[in-house]
Amino acid sequence: MNKDTLHTKPAHHREAGFSNRDPSIVIGNFPWYEMVWRSLRGDFKPISAPHKGYAAFAKEWSVPVDHARIAQRQDAPLITWLGHVSVLLQVGGLNVLTDPTLADFAGPYGRFGAPRMVPAPLRGNMLPPIDVLLISHNHYDHLCGATIAAMVESGQTPQIFVPLGLKAWFDARNIPNVTELDWWEHVDVTCDKDGRALPEPIRIHFTPAQHWSRRTPFDTNASLWGGYMVERNPGAMDAWRFLFPGDTGYSADFKAIRERLGAVDFLALPIGAYLPRDFMKSMHANPADAVQLMLDLEAKQAMGVHWGTFKLTQESFDHPPRDLAVALQERGLAQERVWLMRHGESRAVAL
């Protein structure tokens, strides 16, 4: 592992955990009575169903997984959306999976919490061999215990990368091969899970984001949060970069990522879970923020994630695509600059 050497404690490290790079953005210290009030008011579920109902939405926005295609090792990038923030990236002979959340609920044991309204394209025991598993933070819609358990029980043994403070969760479940990362640290992956050498190295960078963490009432911001850049052939003129930013509000972090690590070739862009805005603005980008985030990164191509899967926030499931279309039009950008993929869909990405 290559780490930046710091002689003093990084500014985002605090006595009781972590903070955002902008110290004025403090998220997670919500009074219990505010959360009760917001829940009773309906802040954490859609105000209305999609235009034609949830069943029609699920049918329109789902396709069967091409199991034969994703079973093959890929050299050129292939992206498969598994719903919400679960993305299977296959590139350079490596299978990389982000925040697998394939249970019926985003909550404890995959049986409680926010219900999934579009069936998962596949389950945790149906994935191809995963070489690298990336976990952005400990919220239930990103770290799903039921999905991780299903992967382990099916024999998956990936290298797992997590933010600082989160390895203990895996240790408690006797899950090995877990590495904690701080912002800006990176690890080079040179072989797949079976020890076969990759044609070119893959570098995993842990990148900052504006968010927060909590798994229980007693661990607010005790573990870090962030995103991941997957860089094929780092340092070369033909390096290819994928960024999964995790959960994030819009911030200066993305200009910093561009300046420090380079322009992004393909971006998993969060476009949902943004209403009510007074509560969500600091932690979740809306489509207008997302487009600016994409421009800050100079991303050539993006796909929309973090939408149309779980009942998490006030906007209806078909609201993010409409707001995204307006945001792209206002910036003079082509609609195809951000792919809206269907659950289970795979697409080849140009190098």
Backbone hydrogen bonds in HBPLUS format (Angstrom, degrees):
<---DONOR---> <-ACCEPTOR-->    atom                        ^
c    i                          cat <-CA-CA->   ^        H-A-AA   ^      H-
h    n   atom  resd res      DA  || num        DHA   H-A  angle D-A-AA Bond
n    s   type  num  typ     dist DA aas  dist angle  dist       angle   num
A0002-ASN N   A0186-HIS O   3.27 MM 184  5.84 155.8  2.34 155.7 162.3     1
A0186-HIS N   A0002-ASN O   3.41 MM 184  5.84 169.5  2.42 163.5 165.8     2
A0013-HIS N   A0010-PRO O   3.01 MM   3  5.52 164.3  2.04 117.4 122.3     3
A0019-SER N   A0012-HIS O   2.88 MM   7  4.80 142.2  2.02 133.8 140.2     4
A0014-ARG N   A0017-GLY O   2.75 MM   3  5.01 170.1  1.76 141.7 139.0     5
A0017-GLY N   A0014-ARG O   3.16 MM   3  5.01 165.2  2.18 102.8 107.2     6
A0018-PHE N   A0221-ASN O   2.94 MM 203  5.63 144.0  2.07 156.1 167.6     7
A0025-ILE N   A0022-ASP O   2.96 MM   3  5.75 166.2  1.98 127.9 132.2     8
A0034-GLU N   A0031-PRO O   3.03 MM   3  5.36 129.8  2.29 104.5 117.5     9
A0035-MET N   A0031-PRO O   3.27 MM   4  6.70 157.4  2.33 153.5 159.2    10
A0036-VAL N   A0032-TRP O   3.00 MM   4  6.31 154.4  2.07 148.7 155.9    11
A0037-TRP N   A0033-TYR O   2.95 MM   4  6.05 161.8  1.98 141.7 147.0    12
A0038-ARG N   A0034-GLU O   2.82 MM   4  6.03 164.8  1.85 152.0 156.3    13
A0039-SER N   A0035-MET O   2.92 MM   4  5.99 155.3  1.99 141.1 148.4    14
A0040-LEU N   A0036-VAL O   2.92 MM   4  6.14 163.8  1.95 152.4 156.5    15
A0041-ARG N   A0037-TRP O   2.91 MM   4  6.07 144.8  2.04 143.5 153.9    16
A0042-GLY N   A0038-ARG O   3.02 MM   4  6.21 123.9  2.35 137.5 150.8    17
A0043-ASP N   A0038-ARG O   2.93 MM   5  5.32 174.0  1.93 154.4 152.5    18
A0042-GLY N   A0039-SER O   3.11 MM   3  5.14 140.9  2.27  96.8 108.1    19
A0047-ILE N   A0314-GLN O   2.83 MM 267  5.26 155.0  1.89 144.9 138.4    20
A0053-GLY N   A0050-PRO O   2.92 MM   3  4.96 160.8  1.96 111.6 117.8    21
A0057-PHE N   A0053-GLY O   3.06 MM   4  6.25 155.5  2.12 145.8 153.5    22
A0058-ALA N   A0054-TYR O   2.86 MM   4  6.04 164.7  1.88 153.3 156.8    23
A0059-LYS N   A0055-ALA O   3.05 MM   4  6.27 155.2  2.11 144.2 150.9    24
A0060-GLU N   A0056-ALA O   2.93 MM   4  6.10 161.2  1.97 149.9 154.9    25
A0061-TRP N   A0057-PHE O   2.92 MM   4  6.02 153.5  1.99 152.7 159.7    26
A0343-HIS N   A0061-TRP O   2.73 MM 282  6.05 154.6  1.79 153.4 144.8    27
A0063-VAL N   A0343-HIS O   2.97 MM 280  6.18 160.8  2.00 169.0 163.4    28
A0069-ARG N   A0066-ASP O   3.07 MM   3  5.40 121.0  2.43 102.9 117.2    29
A0070-ILE N   A0066-ASP O   3.11 MM   4  6.47 165.9  2.13 161.9 164.6    30
A0071-ALA N   A0067-HIS O   2.97 MM   4  5.94 128.7  2.24 140.3 152.9    31
A0072-GLN N   A0069-ARG O   3.23 MM   3  5.69 158.5  2.28 109.5 115.7    32
A0093-GLY N   A0074-GLN O   2.75 MM  19  5.26 163.0  1.78 155.1 150.1    33
A0092-GLY N   A0075-ASP O   2.82 MM  17  4.21 177.0  1.82 126.6 125.5    34
A0349-VAL N   A0077-PRO O   2.96 MM 272  5.29 168.6  1.97 143.8 143.2    35
A0078-LEU N   A0090-GLN O   2.87 MM  12  5.14 144.2  2.00 143.0 154.2    36
A0090-GLN N   A0078-LEU O   2.94 MM  12  5.14 163.0  1.97 154.1 158.8    37
A0079-ILE N   A0347-ARG O   2.90 MM 268  5.36 173.8  1.90 156.1 155.9    38
A0347-ARG N   A0079-ILE O   2.80 MM 268  5.36 151.4  1.88 151.6 161.4    39
A0080-THR N   A0088-LEU O   2.96 MM   8  5.07 148.4  2.06 143.0 151.5    40
A0088-LEU N   A0080-THR O   2.93 MM   8  5.07 171.0  1.94 154.4 156.7    41
A0081-TRP N   A0345-GLU O   3.04 MM 264  5.82 151.1  2.13 162.5 164.9    42
A0344-GLY N   A0081-TRP O   2.68 MM 263  5.51 161.2  1.71 161.2 168.1    43
A0082-LEU N   A0086-SER O   2.87 MM   4  5.20 167.0  1.88 167.8 165.0    44
A0086-SER N   A0083-GLY O   2.96 MM   3  5.70 162.2  2.00 150.4 150.9    45
A0306-HIS N   A0084-HIS O   2.93 MM 222  4.37 172.2  1.94 109.5 111.8    46
A0098-THR N   A0087-VAL O   3.03 MM  11  5.32 154.0  2.10 142.8 151.1    47
A0089-LEU N   A0096-VAL O   2.75 MM   7  5.03 163.6  1.78 158.5 161.8    48
A0096-VAL N   A0089-LEU O   2.76 MM   7  5.03 173.4  1.76 161.8 163.0    49
A0091-VAL N   A0094-LEU O   3.01 MM   3  5.41 153.9  2.08 152.4 157.6    50
A0094-LEU N   A0091-VAL O   2.91 MM   3  5.41 164.1  1.94 119.7 125.0    51
A0131-ASP N   A0095-ASN O   2.96 MM  36  5.29 144.9  2.08 135.7 146.9    52
A0132-VAL N   A0095-ASN O   3.14 MM  37  6.45 162.2  2.17 157.0 158.3    53
A0097-LEU N   A0132-VAL O   2.94 MM  35  6.39 158.2  1.98 160.4 167.4    54
A0134-LEU N   A0097-LEU O   2.89 MM  37  6.18 168.8  1.90 166.4 169.1    55
A0099-ASP N   A0134-LEU O   2.90 MM  35  6.16 159.0  1.95 174.6 175.8    56
A0116-ARG N   A0104-ASP O   2.78 MM  12  5.13 153.9  1.85 154.5 146.1    57
A0106-ALA N   A0114-ALA O   2.83 MM   8  5.07 159.1  1.87 145.6 151.3    58
A0114-ALA N   A0106-ALA O   3.30 MM   8  5.07 146.5  2.42 129.4 120.4    59
A0110-GLY N   A0107-GLY O   3.09 MM   3  5.42 162.3  2.12 133.2 133.0    60
A0111-ARG N   A0108-PRO O   3.16 MM   3  6.33 171.3  2.17 133.1 133.6    61
A0311-LYS N   A0115-PRO O   3.11 MM 196  5.80 154.0  2.18 153.3 160.1    62
A0117-MET N   A0309-THR O   2.85 MM 192  5.77 169.8  1.86 176.2 177.0    63
A0126-MET N   A0123-ARG O   2.96 MM   3  5.36 162.5  1.99 121.2 122.8    64
A0159-GLN N   A0131-ASP O   2.80 MM  28  6.04 169.4  1.81 150.2 146.5    65
A0133-LEU N   A0159-GLN O   2.77 MM  26  6.12 161.9  1.80 161.4 165.6    66
A0161-PHE N   A0133-LEU O   2.90 MM  28  6.29 163.3  1.92 170.6 176.2    67
A0135-ILE N   A0161-PHE O   3.04 MM  26  6.27 166.5  2.06 172.3 176.7    68
A0142-HIS N   A0139-HIS O   2.90 MM   3  5.49 155.1  1.96 124.0 127.0    69
A0143-LEU N   A0139-HIS O   2.83 MM   4  5.92 163.5  1.86 163.5 168.7    70
A0148-ILE N   A0144-CYS O   3.01 MM   4  6.26 168.5  2.02 160.1 163.5    71
A0149-ALA N   A0145-GLY O   2.90 MM   4  6.00 160.0  1.94 147.0 152.8    72
A0150-ALA N   A0146-ALA O   3.03 MM   4  6.22 155.6  2.09 141.8 148.1    73
A0151-MET N   A0147-THR O   2.98 MM   4  6.25 154.2  2.05 149.5 156.5    74
A0152-VAL N   A0148-ILE O   2.98 MM   4  6.26 163.0  2.01 153.7 157.7    75
A0153-GLU N   A0149-ALA O   2.89 MM   4  6.06 167.1  1.90 153.9 157.7    76
A0154-SER N   A0150-ALA O   3.06 MM   4  6.15 136.0  2.26 137.8 148.2    77
A0154-SER N   A0151-MET O   3.24 MM   3  5.22 130.8  2.49  93.5 106.3    78
A0156-GLN N   A0151-MET O   3.04 MM   5  5.45 157.6  2.09 158.2 151.2    79
A0155-GLY N   A0152-VAL O   2.99 MM   3  5.28 161.4  2.02 111.6 116.7    80
A0160-ILE N   A0177-ASN O   2.81 MM  17  5.95 172.7  1.81 169.5 167.0    81
A0179-THR N   A0160-ILE O   2.81 MM  19  6.20 157.9  1.86 160.5 167.3    82
A0162-VAL N   A0179-THR O   2.98 MM  17  6.23 161.8  2.02 154.9 158.0    83
A0181-LEU N   A0162-VAL O   2.85 MM  19  6.19 141.1  2.00 153.3 166.0    84
A0166-LEU N   A0163-PRO O   3.20 MM   3  5.87 156.3  2.26 144.9 144.2    85
A0164-LEU N   A0181-LEU O   3.11 MM  17  5.51 121.6  2.46 147.9 139.1    86
A0224-LEU N   A0164-LEU O   2.88 MM  60  5.34 164.3  1.90 158.0 163.0    87
A0169-TRP N   A0166-LEU O   3.18 MM   3  5.68 139.9  2.35 109.7 118.7    88
A0170-PHE N   A0167-LYS O   3.00 MM   3  5.36 121.4  2.36 106.5 120.1    89
A0171-ASP N   A0167-LYS O   2.88 MM   4  6.19 159.4  1.93 155.0 162.0    90
A0172-ALA N   A0168-ALA O   2.94 MM   4  6.05 155.1  2.00 147.6 152.3    91
A0173-ARG N   A0170-PHE O   2.99 MM   3  5.20 145.3  2.11 103.7 114.4    92
A0175-ILE N   A0170-PHE O   3.03 MM   5  5.19 174.7  2.03 143.7 143.4    93
A0174-ASN N   A0171-ASP O   2.99 MM   3  4.89 164.8  2.01 109.2 111.5    94
A0185-GLU N   A0182-ASP O   3.09 MM   3  5.65 163.0  2.12 135.3 137.7    95
A0184-TRP N   A0206-PHE O   2.66 MM  22  5.41 155.5  1.71 162.3 163.5    96
A0206-PHE N   A0185-GLU O   2.97 MM  21  5.75 161.7  2.00 169.6 172.7    97
A0187-VAL N   A0204-ILE O   2.91 MM  17  5.24 148.7  2.01 139.3 149.0    98
A0204-ILE N   A0187-VAL O   2.78 MM  17  5.24 171.6  1.79 162.5 163.8    99
A0189-VAL N   A0202-ILE O   2.68 MM  13  5.13 175.7  1.68 165.2 166.8   100
A0202-ILE N   A0189-VAL O   3.00 MM  13  5.13 171.0  2.01 154.9 157.7   101
A0198-LEU N   A0190-THR O   2.87 MM   8  5.54 168.4  1.88 137.3 137.4   102
A0192-ASP N   A0196-ARG O   2.90 MM   4  5.44 150.6  1.99 145.5 150.9   103
A0195-GLY N   A0192-ASP O   2.95 MM   3  5.34 164.7  1.98 119.1 121.3   104
A0233-ASN N   A0201-PRO O   2.93 MM  32  5.40 161.8  1.96 176.7 171.4   105
A0203-ARG N   A0231-GLU O   2.81 MM  28  5.00 170.4  1.82 146.8 148.8   106
A0231-GLU N   A0203-ARG O   2.84 MM  28  5.00 172.4  1.84 153.4 156.0   107
A0205-HIS N   A0229-MET O   2.87 MM  24  5.00 169.6  1.88 152.1 155.4   108
A0229-MET N   A0205-HIS O   2.95 MM  24  5.00 154.4  2.02 133.9 142.3   109
A0207-THR N   A0227-GLY O   2.79 MM  20  4.96 165.0  1.81 129.4 134.6   110
A0227-GLY N   A0207-THR O   2.86 MM  20  4.96 160.9  1.90 138.9 145.0   111
A0249-GLY N   A0210-GLN O   2.97 MM  39  5.38 147.2  2.08 139.3 148.6   112
A0221-ASN N   A0213-SER O   2.73 MM   8  4.69 171.7  1.73 138.6 141.6   113
A0222-ALA N   A0219-ASP O   3.09 MM   3  5.19 162.4  2.12 128.7 123.9   114
A0228-TYR N   A0244-PHE O   2.70 MM  16  5.22 156.5  1.75 148.7 153.6   115
A0244-PHE N   A0228-TYR O   2.82 MM  16  5.22 170.8  1.83 160.5 162.7   116
A0230-VAL N   A0242-PHE O   2.76 MM  12  5.11 156.8  1.82 149.5 157.3   117
A0242-PHE N   A0230-VAL O   2.94 MM  12  5.11 162.4  1.97 144.4 150.3   118
A0232-ARG N   A0240-TRP O   2.78 MM   8  5.10 159.8  1.82 158.9 160.4   119
A0240-TRP N   A0232-ARG O   3.11 MM   8  5.10 152.5  2.19 133.3 141.8   120
A0236-ALA N   A0233-ASN O   3.25 MM   3  5.93 161.2  2.29 137.5 140.7   121
A0239-ALA N   A0236-ALA O   3.16 MM   3  5.17 156.6  2.21 113.1 110.8   122
A0265-ASP N   A0241-ARG O   2.87 MM  24  5.19 143.3  2.01 132.7 144.7   123
A0266-PHE N   A0241-ARG O   3.07 MM  25  6.54 153.2  2.15 154.5 158.7   124
A0243-LEU N   A0266-PHE O   2.98 MM  23  6.52 152.9  2.05 155.2 164.0   125
A0268-ALA N   A0243-LEU O   2.95 MM  25  6.26 172.0  1.96 166.1 167.7   126
A0285-ALA N   A0248-THR O   2.82 MM  37  6.20 126.0  2.11 158.5 143.4   127
A0256-ALA N   A0252-ALA O   3.22 MM   4  6.50 157.4  2.28 150.1 156.7   128
A0257-ILE N   A0253-ASP O   2.88 MM   4  6.20 146.8  1.99 143.5 152.7   129
A0258-ARG N   A0254-PHE O   3.07 MM   4  6.22 163.1  2.10 141.1 145.2   130
A0259-GLU N   A0255-LYS O   2.95 MM   4  6.15 162.7  1.98 148.6 153.3   131
A0260-ARG N   A0256-ALA O   2.90 MM   4  5.96 151.7  1.98 146.1 153.8   132
A0261-LEU N   A0257-ILE O   2.81 MM   4  5.61 165.5  1.83 152.8 157.0   133
A0262-GLY N   A0258-ARG O   2.97 MM   4  4.75 142.8  2.11 121.1 129.7   134
A0264-VAL N   A0297-LEU O   3.27 MM  33  6.01 158.6  2.32 152.4 157.9   135
A0300-LYS N   A0264-VAL O   3.06 MM  36  6.60 147.1  2.17 147.4 154.7   136
A0301-GLN N   A0265-ASP O   3.26 MM  36  6.23 134.7  2.48 127.6 140.1   137
A0267-LEU N   A0301-GLN O   2.95 MM  34  6.32 142.9  2.09 137.7 149.5   138
A0303-MET N   A0267-LEU O   2.87 MM  36  6.32 145.8  1.98 165.7 171.3   139
A0269-LEU N   A0303-MET O   2.74 MM  34  5.75 153.3  1.81 163.3 171.3   140
A0305-VAL N   A0269-LEU O   2.86 MM  36  5.66 155.7  1.92 140.0 138.9   141
A0271-ILE N   A0305-VAL O   3.03 MM  34  6.18 161.4  2.06 170.0 164.0   142
A0314-GLN N   A0275-LEU O   3.02 MM  39  5.11 162.2  2.05 130.0 130.0   143
A0279-PHE N   A0276-PRO O   3.22 MM   3  5.78 142.8  2.36 110.9 119.9   144
A0280-MET N   A0276-PRO O   3.01 MM   4  6.12 165.2  2.03 155.7 160.5   145
A0281-LYS N   A0277-ARG O   3.00 MM   4  5.16 153.5  2.07 139.5 140.7   146
A0283-MET N   A0280-MET O   2.99 MM   3  5.47 135.8  2.19 114.0 126.4   147
A0284-HIS N   A0280-MET O   2.78 MM   4  5.47 160.0  1.82 177.0 170.8   148
A0290-ALA N   A0286-ASN O   2.79 MM   4  6.00 158.3  1.83 159.1 166.7   149
A0291-VAL N   A0287-PRO O   2.98 MM   4  6.20 154.0  2.05 147.0 151.9   150
A0292-GLN N   A0288-ALA O   3.23 MM   4  6.53 158.1  2.28 144.5 150.0   151
A0293-LEU N   A0289-ASP O   2.81 MM   4  6.10 155.2  1.87 152.1 160.2   152
A0294-MET N   A0290-ALA O   2.88 MM   4  6.14 157.6  1.93 150.3 155.7   153
A0295-LEU N   A0291-VAL O   3.01 MM   4  6.28 153.2  2.08 145.4 152.4   154
A0296-ASP N   A0292-GLN O   2.82 MM   4  6.10 154.1  1.89 151.1 158.5   155
A0297-LEU N   A0293-LEU O   3.13 MM   4  6.40 146.6  2.24 145.2 153.3   156
A0299-ALA N   A0294-MET O   3.14 MM   5  5.53 169.2  2.15 159.0 159.0   157
A0298-GLU N   A0295-LEU O   3.01 MM   3  4.81 147.6  2.12  96.8 107.1   158
A0302-ALA N   A0337-ARG O   3.02 MM  35  6.23 143.8  2.16 153.0 162.5   159
A0339-TRP N   A0302-ALA O   2.78 MM  37  6.12 162.9  1.81 145.5 140.0   160
A0304-GLY N   A0339-TRP O   2.84 MM  35  6.16 159.0  1.89 176.7 173.6   161
A0319-HIS N   A0316-SER O   3.06 MM   3  5.26 164.5  2.08 114.3 117.6   162
A0322-ARG N   A0319-HIS O   3.09 MM   3  5.40 119.4  2.47 107.7 122.2   163
A0323-ASP N   A0319-HIS O   3.06 MM   4  6.34 165.8  2.08 162.4 166.7   164
A0324-LEU N   A0320-PRO O   2.83 MM   4  5.89 155.3  1.89 154.5 161.8   165
A0325-ALA N   A0321-PRO O   3.00 MM   4  6.14 156.9  2.06 142.6 148.1   166
A0326-VAL N   A0322-ARG O   3.20 MM   4  6.52 156.5  2.26 146.5 151.9   167
A0327-ALA N   A0323-ASP O   2.98 MM   4  6.19 161.2  2.01 147.3 152.7   168
A0328-LEU N   A0324-LEU O   2.91 MM   4  6.13 161.6  1.95 158.7 162.3   169
A0329-GLN N   A0325-ALA O   3.04 MM   4  6.15 160.4  2.08 143.6 149.5   170
A0330-GLU N   A0326-VAL O   2.88 MM   4  6.07 158.5  1.92 153.0 158.8   171
A0331-ARG N   A0327-ALA O   3.28 MM   4  6.46 136.0  2.48 135.5 145.6   172
A0331-ARG N   A0328-LEU O   3.17 MM   3  5.25 132.2  2.41  96.5 109.1   173
A0333-LEU N   A0328-LEU O   2.88 MM   5  5.01 170.8  1.89 151.7 148.7   174
A0332-GLY N   A0329-GLN O   3.04 MM   3  4.98 160.2  2.08 104.1 109.9   175
A0337-ARG N   A0334-ALA O   3.00 MM   3  5.46 161.8  2.03 113.9 118.7   176
A0338-VAL N   A0335-GLN O   3.37 MM   3  6.31 166.9  2.39 121.8 123.2   177
A0345-GLU N   A0342-ARG O   2.90 MM   3  5.30 163.8  1.93 137.7 138.4   178
